[in-house]
């Protein structure tokens, strides 16, 4: 599996333009936590966590489909949400997240790598430097 360096990824974080105003960042745990933390430093928005899991650390499915592991414990109704994950390839986790957050006013997606409204990269999978 290819990899990207932390400086390369941080350079992309610095260059990406996010011109929309959001009420909150929602990180899909666990992969979205690091990118959401980096975005929080820039956007100064509260970060909430949506505990959905589908794949293991080797990107193999753990469940038949993405699964909500804990109930949502924050108010998202009528909020503008930036939904953050590390990797969005098949989109199945994002579909589940959008359904869970369907009462939000707007949901836009952010990915370090993948198909998203805001993406740093959109290429074949690579190992993130913060993963061991």
Protein Blocks (a to p, Z undefined) as FASTA:
>chain_A
ZZddfklmmmmmmmpccfbccfbdcdddfklmmmmmmmmmmnopacddddddfbdfkopa
fbfbdcdfbdcfbdfehpacddddfbdckommmmmmmmmmmmpmbdcdddfbdcdfbdfb
dcdddddfkbZZ
